[in-house]
Amino acid sequence: MDQKVSAGNRTLYQWLAALPAFLVLVFVITLNTSHTMHAQLLQLGEAIWEGYFQLREDPVQPSCDVNMDVEVATQRLIAERNAIPEDDGFSLFEPDPVDPVAIRKSLEAVKSQCQEKFDQYNGTKDRITTGVQIFRSVEKGIAEFGSAGMSVERILLAILVLICGGTALVTRHHIALRPTVTAMDYRVSAGAQFIAFCLLFYSVYSFKVIAFSAGVEVTTEHAALHWIWIFGFASPILITLYQMIVVPKEAEPGGSFLKAQLAIPLYANMAMIAGVYFLSVSHPSGIAIYLNQMMELSQLFLNVGLYVWVGMLLKRTEMAQKIFNIFRPFNLPPEMLAVAVVALAAIPTAYTGGSGIFVIAVGGLIFMELRRAGARRQLALAATAMSGSLGVVLRPCLLVVIVAALNNEVTTDQLFGWGVKVFFLTTLLFAVFALITRKAPLEYRKPTGDVWPEFLAALKPLIPYVILIAVTLGAYALLLNAYLDEFSAPIILPVLMLVILFYERLTQEKDVLKRENMNIDYIEERVGASLNDLKTGRDSMEKIVREATTEATGHIGALLMLMGMTMGIGGVIDRAEIMLLLPAEFSSIWMAMALLVGMLVFIGMIMDPYGAVVLVTATIADIAYKNGIDPVHFWMVTLVAFELGYLSPPVALNHLLTRQVVGEREFELAKEESAGENFWYRNERILLPLVTMATALLIVAFVPLAIGYD
């Protein structure tokens, strides 16, 4: 396929979707980097100019009189004191006698203090050199940028939700139980989204009317947010109306109305349920109110967008493919390779923020490599869906950070510490179930060549990546005192991915030129111009980043809209006081844990993880604490229960995302391949992850109760 790209080939969709989303994401990275940079500049200023904090502002000249004549001032005060009328006999206290010595000492002290102020003023003024002025201009400029940026984070999140959500709507990329295939599917899906956006528009408009008529001053930021939501939800009404009328040409004719219900995006179902409920209780602004709660956690949800972008950038690197290459010399059986892949995938899962994001980014490659190793399709699909499940308890996963941010009872160190143990447990369980359910005896498969030389040869291409990662992380540590952890990962990882892509771009360019036997001067000239695809006609950094951002916008929109509507469902559960049906205290901690486990799995089945954490924090966590369940134990159970929920029908979000990246055709082939097999092998893609995570959940939930927390 011709890779040549020109400015004219960039579609309007790419400009309207990818570029604004790219600018928002880059602005968030720059904003968060500016905070770290400002702290470093303050330390640098103090190291160069002692007492730099005094030099940040021009000193104000003291208003006191440093040349005061103490003797004259003393006599004046004595005269003023003597001019006071004599006591008329009705005062309770007689005036103190005039003491010239005390007055003189007081005035001398005042003059001395004034002199110190002038000395400090002159000293500070003399120290403000041209260098100080230039440095503090830069430092204060960065500080002002950071402060201004913090004030618009909510607006940035709203813009990102609407831009990316609109992209997912136009491209029909929202998450549903089954893809749209027939004309009926397309019309029912569009019709449901039309109703959903009408409800959303009415809700945000009602909330705006209430806010502006409440008699309380509405800040500029909140006023802008109201209007952004109103216009943002009005536009999709027209888009969905058009989609109801105009069906894509590739749609199959006909279709079943009942089956088409499965093609309705999950967020639309949630919006309709929440909208109808709040209308029924005469609270039309309900969805908008709970949606704005999402804005209060704007930094965390902006990080979701950054992690998705990281995943799409990672997808375009060769790093994952080269990591797979190190396993090939060993010629591992498919089951053992599946275990190795799922275990290793936990690390990038932790660094991409959640299981779904990693499945989107690398799921297609995992499925392909397992198939290449001889894995049956059902096993390959099971491993692909589960590849993002084990890393959600490892540092620096964003989901754990959100839990710690919303709950003062736990810290990230506590959760990540126990998360390592849970990771090893689930890995062991997956290995056990994968091996005991294998169809053929586990036999040693003799490698096709000399193992260790091939293994070392496969490791060699990874050395530059190790160096690049070490240098990039070292630069952040040295220059900004920022280390890769749960707080800095969303900011550092996009930069790291861009560095890796730039390296791959340059090395690919050199390889092409070497194959063409060109002279060294021309090679240097071409490498220097490698970013300009308008001149070279080859893949460029601009093209790669643009395509990654374009793909990321649809995924970001699908996830953030789902998260936003999850907040609405959480509002329904909260306002309907469903949780009050539960007893506040149970007769047994075992009974309490059993009921909570069931509820957490159910929540994980119908809600996205981030919205589910908010709901559990507000409703269920206190019940667990009151019944003697340790907070760290409860949240580890919650995380495992959520992962079980994401792998469980009827929604099974991770399986839906696997279907999205692998393709509907592979699912059909998997059914054909397993036809005639027993129940397990016909449904292995669902059952293997379910049995693994269910067993892990039972162990995590009840074993600590049996052995005691101490």
C-alpha positions, 0 to 999 in steps of 0.5 A: 500500500502506498504510504505517501501522505501529503497535506491534502490527504489528511482528512477533515476528520483527522484535523477535527479529531486528532489535532484538537485531542493531540493539543489537549493531551500535549497541554496536559503533559506540559502543564503537569511537567511545568509543576515539577519544573517550577519546583526545580527552578525554585531550588536552583534559584535558592542554590545560586542566590541564597534567599532567592525567595526574597528576590522573586519580587521587587522590594517595597521601600519602607515608609518609616523615617530613618533620619528621625531626630530622636531628641526632637521626637522625644520632646514632641511626644512629651509636649503632646502628652502634657497637653492632655486635659487634667483628670476631672475626677470621674476617670477610673484610672489616672494617666501614667506619668510622663517618662522621658527616658522610656520614650527616648528608648522606644524611639531609638528602638523604632529608629533602629528597626527602621534602619534594619528595614532600609538595610534589608531593602537596599541589600535586596535591591542591590542583589536583584541583578539582570540575571536574577530578573531574567531567571525570575521572569522565567520561573514566575512565567512557568508558575503562572502557566501552571496556575492558569492551567490548573484552573481550566483542567475541568474544561479540558476534560469536558472538551476531551470527552466531547471531541473524542466522544464525538469521534467515537460517535461518527466512526461508530466506535462506541462499545456494544455487546455486538457490532452493528451489521444489518441496517436494523442494527445501525438504525436501532443503535443510532435511535438509542443514542439519539434518545440518550443525547436528548436526555443528556441535553435536557439534563445539562440544560436543566442543571444550567438553569438551576445553577444560574437562578440559585442566587449564588454567583457562578464562576467563569469556569463553571459557567463555561463548563455549563455551556460546553456541555449544552453545545456538546450534547446538542450536536450529537442529537443532529448527528444521530438523527442523520445516522438513523436516516442514512445507513452505511452502504456496507450494512446488510439489509434487514435485521432483527429488532430484538437482536439489534438491541445488543448493538446499542452502545453501553453508554447509551443504555446507561444514559437512558436508564439514568435519564428515565429514572431522574425524570421519574423522580422530577430531578432532570438535572440528575445526570448532569450533576453526577457527570460534573462529579467526574470533573472534580477528578479531572486530573485522574480522568485526563490521565485515562486519556494519556494512558490510552494515547500511550497504548496507541503509541506502544502499538506502533512500536516494534518493541512488543514484537521484539519481546515476543521474539525472545520466546521463539527459540524455545518453541514453547507449547501454546499453553506455556506461552499463553501463561508467559504472555499473560504474566509479562503483559501485567507490566505494561498493563500497570503502566497503561492504566487499566486492562482494557487499554492494554487489550486495545493496544497489544491484544491483536499482536498477542492473539497473532503470536499465540496462533503462530505458536499453535494455540487453538483460537479459544485459548488464544482469545482467552489469553488475549482477554486476560492479558490486561487483567493481572497488572491492575494491582501492580505499581503504578496502575491508575486504578489503584491511585484513584482508590487511594485518592478517594479513600483515606483509609488506604495508601498506594504503598499498601495496595501495591504491596499486597498487589504483588502477592495477588499478581503471583497468585493469579499467575499461578492459578492461570498456569494451573488451569491452562495446563490441566485443561490442555487437549494434548499431553504436555510434551517437550517440543524440541527447538528448531535450532540452537536455542541459546545463540538464537535467544541471545540474538533475539535479545540484542535488538532490545538493548537499544530500547533498554538504553533509551528507556534508561537515558529518558528516565535518567534525564527526568530524574536528573533534570526534574527530580521526577521518577517513574511512579504512579504519579508521574507515569502518565506524563513520562510514558508518552514522552518515552513512547515518542522517544522510542518511535523517533529512534525506530524512525531513524533506524528504519530510515538508515536501514532503507538507505543502506539497502539502497547503497547510498553514500554517507552524505546522502544518508545523513541528509535523508536522516536529517529530513526524516520528519518531513514526509511532504518531501520524502514520501515515506512514513514519518514521525508526524504521520505515525503520531497522527495516526496513533492520535486518530485511533486513540481519540475513538478509544478515549471517547468510548471509554470516557463516555462509558465512565461518564454514564457510569457516574450517572448509574452510580447516581441512580443507585445512590439516589434510589438508596438501594444500598440502604436495603443492605444491613449496616452490620452482619452477624458474621464477617464471613457473611458480610464478605460473601455478600460484598463479593457478590455485589462487587462482581455484579458492579464490575459486570455492568460498570467501568472500573473508574466509575465503579470505584467512585460508587463503591467508595460512596456506598459499600466501603463503609459497610465493609469497614463497619463489619471489621473488614480491613480496608486494604483487604477490602480494596484488594478484593474489590480490584480482583472482583472488578477484573472478574466482572470485566471478564464475565457475561453479559457485558464482559468488557475485556472480551468486547475489546478483544473482539474489537481488536481481533475481529469478528471473523476470528470469533466466528472461526473460533466457534467453528473450530470448537464445534463438536467439542465438550462444553469447556472447549466450546466456551474456553475463551470465557471459562478459562479467565472466569475460573482463574479469576473466580478462584483468585477472588475466593482465595483473596476474599476468604483466606485472610479472614481464616488466618486473621489480619494480624 
